[in-house]
Amino acid sequence: MVRVLLPQALVRLFPGAPREVDVTAGDVAAAIAVLDARWPGMADRLVDSTPAIRRHINVFVDGERAALRTPMHPAAEMLVTTAMSGG
């Protein structure tokens, strides 16, 4: 099972969604599909129409920046963060 860590800003939009959830997925796209099946609309918040991870979203797998096709091993950790900006 892949452990997925979601930002508070995202889970606030989906009542009942936890900050941490375990999913069975072989890559980032599959994990997002599982999240979207549990909380419809979540994929639209994470992925654009091209499809790619939205610009204001960052996804890391085991500490490395990831894309939709980034593979994940069964004990991987997928961290989703919102982009930060400022000056």
N, C-alpha and C positions, 0 to 999 in steps of 0.2 A: 504494500500500500504506500502510495505517495502521500506525504504530509503537505497540505496546501495551507499557507498562511495568508490571510486576506487583510487588507487595510480596513480600519474602522470606517473610513469614508464610504467604502463600498458596501460593507455589511449593513450599514444604517439604511441603505436603500432596499434591502431584502429582509423583511422581518423573519426572524427564525434562523437566519444564516449565522453560523458561528465564525469566529476569527480564525479558528483552526479546524480543518476537516481532512479526513483521510479518503483518498479516492484510488481506484485502480485505473491506471492510465500509462501508456507507453511513451507518450510525448506531451508537450505542453498543450497542443491543440486538443488532444483527447481529454486531458484534465479539465480544460475549459468547457468542453462539451458535457462532461459529467456535472460540472457546477451548474451549467445552464439547464440541464435536465432537472436538477433539484430546485433551482431558483431561476425560473424562466426570465430571460432578459439580461442575465448576468453576462453572457457572452457579448452582447451588444455594448456593454460598458467596457469590455476588455479588448475587443477586436474590432477593427474597422472593416469597411466593405472590400478591401483589396484582396484577400484578407491578410492583415498583419496586426500585431499588437499595437494598440493606439499609442500615439506619441506621448500622451501624458501619463502613460502606464509603463512601469518597468517590471519585468519578470526575471527572476533569478532562479536557477536550479543549482542547488548545492553551492551557492555563492557566486556562480558565474552567470553573467547576463545571458538571457535565453530568447529564442524566437519560437514561433509556433511549432516548428519541426524539431526542436531540441529534444532528443531522447531523454527518458528518465528511467533509472533503474528502480526496482520495487521499493527500496528504502530511501528514495530521494526526497529532498525537501524543496518545494516550490514556493518562493516568496513573491507575492504580488505587492508592489508599492505604487503609490501615486507619485508623480514627478514633483520635485520641489524646485522652486525658483525664488529669486529675490536678489537683493543687492545691498 
